[in-house]
Amino acid sequence: MTKADIVSEIAKKTGAEKVHIQTVVEAFMEEVKDALAKNENVYLRGFGSFIIKKRAQKVARNISKNTTITIPAHNIPAFKPAKTFVAKIK
């Protein structure tokens, strides 16, 4: 399902115009991205959490040059579904 599909489904269910729904969906995604950029987690009860995971520094190998490189510690975004969400999928 794409963003356009989500907008279409919400527009069908609510009767609102697709343009308004698309603006709301894009604003929601921007707010989630902005919160994660500020190292703030986003919790949506019954749906799940958008969280920041911290990756430790590690040593990796560049196979083509046969050298080792150090990958610095960094943060990555992740999604953790709520228990009710997981139960509905099972």
C-alpha positions as a Markdown table, in Angstrom:
| # | Residue | x | y | z |
|---|---|---|---|---|
| 1 | Met | 0.0 | 0.0 | 0.0 |
| 2 | Thr | 1.4 | 3.4 | -1.0 |
| 3 | Lys | 0.8 | 6.8 | 0.4 |
| 4 | Ala | -1.7 | 7.5 | -2.5 |
| 5 | Asp | -3.6 | 4.4 | -1.5 |
| 6 | Ile | -3.8 | 5.5 | 2.1 |
| 7 | Val | -5.1 | 8.9 | 1.1 |
| 8 | Ser | -7.7 | 7.3 | -1.2 |
| 9 | Glu | -8.9 | 4.9 | 1.5 |
| 10 | Ile | -9.2 | 7.7 | 4.1 |
| 11 | Ala | -11.0 | 9.9 | 1.6 |
| 12 | Lys | -13.5 | 7.1 | 0.9 |
| 13 | Lys | -14.2 | 6.4 | 4.5 |
| 14 | Thr | -14.5 | 10.0 | 5.7 |
| 15 | Gly | -15.9 | 11.7 | 2.6 |
| 16 | Ala | -13.3 | 14.4 | 2.8 |
| 17 | Glu | -11.4 | 15.7 | -0.3 |
| 18 | Lys | -8.2 | 13.9 | -1.2 |
| 19 | Val | -6.2 | 17.1 | -1.3 |
| 20 | His | -7.0 | 17.8 | 2.4 |
| 21 | Ile | -6.3 | 14.2 | 3.4 |
| 22 | Gln | -3.0 | 14.3 | 1.6 |
| 23 | Thr | -2.0 | 17.5 | 3.4 |
| 24 | Val | -2.8 | 15.9 | 6.7 |
| 25 | Val | -1.0 | 12.7 | 6.0 |
| 26 | Glu | 2.1 | 14.6 | 4.8 |
| 27 | Ala | 2.0 | 16.9 | 7.9 |
| 28 | Phe | 1.8 | 13.8 | 10.1 |
| 29 | Met | 4.8 | 12.2 | 8.5 |
| 30 | Glu | 6.8 | 15.5 | 8.8 |
| 31 | Glu | 6.0 | 15.8 | 12.5 |
| 32 | Val | 7.2 | 12.2 | 13.1 |
| 33 | Lys | 10.4 | 12.9 | 11.2 |
| 34 | Asp | 11.0 | 16.1 | 13.0 |
| 35 | Ala | 10.4 | 14.5 | 16.4 |
| 36 | Leu | 12.8 | 11.6 | 15.6 |
| 37 | Ala | 15.4 | 14.1 | 14.3 |
| 38 | Lys | 15.2 | 15.8 | 17.8 |
| 39 | Asn | 15.8 | 12.3 | 19.5 |
| 40 | Glu | 12.2 | 12.2 | 20.7 |
| 41 | Asn | 10.2 | 9.0 | 20.4 |
| 42 | Val | 6.6 | 9.1 | 19.0 |
| 43 | Tyr | 4.0 | 6.9 | 20.8 |
| 44 | Leu | 0.7 | 6.1 | 19.2 |
| 45 | Arg | -1.5 | 4.1 | 21.6 |
| 46 | Gly | -2.9 | 0.9 | 20.0 |
| 47 | Phe | -0.7 | 1.3 | 16.9 |
| 48 | Gly | 3.0 | 1.4 | 17.9 |
| 49 | Ser | 6.0 | 3.6 | 18.6 |
| 50 | Phe | 8.5 | 5.3 | 16.3 |
| 51 | Ile | 11.7 | 5.1 | 18.2 |
| 52 | Ile | 15.4 | 6.0 | 17.8 |
| 53 | Lys | 17.8 | 3.0 | 18.1 |
| 54 | Lys | 21.4 | 3.6 | 18.9 |
| 55 | Arg | 24.0 | 1.6 | 17.0 |
| 56 | Ala | 27.3 | 1.1 | 18.6 |
| 57 | Gln | 30.6 | 1.7 | 16.9 |
| 58 | Lys | 31.9 | -1.3 | 15.0 |
| 59 | Val | 34.7 | -2.5 | 12.8 |
| 60 | Ala | 33.8 | -3.7 | 9.3 |
| 61 | Arg | 35.8 | -5.0 | 6.3 |
| 62 | Asn | 35.9 | -3.5 | 2.9 |
| 63 | Ile | 36.2 | -6.7 | 0.8 |
| 64 | Ser | 37.1 | -5.0 | -2.5 |
| 65 | Lys | 40.1 | -3.2 | -1.0 |
| 66 | Asn | 40.9 | -5.8 | 1.7 |
| 67 | Thr | 40.9 | -3.1 | 4.5 |
| 68 | Thr | 39.1 | -2.6 | 7.7 |
| 69 | Ile | 37.1 | 0.5 | 8.4 |
| 70 | Thr | 35.5 | 1.8 | 11.6 |
| 71 | Ile | 31.8 | 2.6 | 11.4 |
| 72 | Pro | 31.0 | 5.3 | 14.0 |
| 73 | Ala | 28.2 | 5.0 | 16.5 |
| 74 | His | 24.9 | 6.4 | 15.0 |
| 75 | Asn | 21.2 | 6.5 | 15.5 |
| 76 | Ile | 18.6 | 4.9 | 13.2 |
| 77 | Pro | 14.8 | 5.2 | 13.2 |
| 78 | Ala | 12.7 | 2.1 | 14.0 |
| 79 | Phe | 9.1 | 1.1 | 14.4 |
| 80 | Lys | 7.9 | -1.1 | 17.3 |
| 81 | Pro | 4.2 | -2.2 | 16.8 |
| 82 | Ala | 1.8 | -2.2 | 19.8 |
| 83 | Lys | 0.7 | -5.5 | 21.3 |
| 84 | Thr | -2.8 | -5.0 | 20.1 |
| 85 | Phe | -1.5 | -4.3 | 16.6 |
| 86 | Val | 0.6 | -7.5 | 16.6 |
| 87 | Ala | -2.4 | -9.5 | 17.9 |
| 88 | Lys | -4.6 | -8.3 | 15.1 |
| 89 | Ile | -2.0 | -9.3 | 12.5 |
| 90 | Lys | -1.6 | -12.8 | 13.9 |
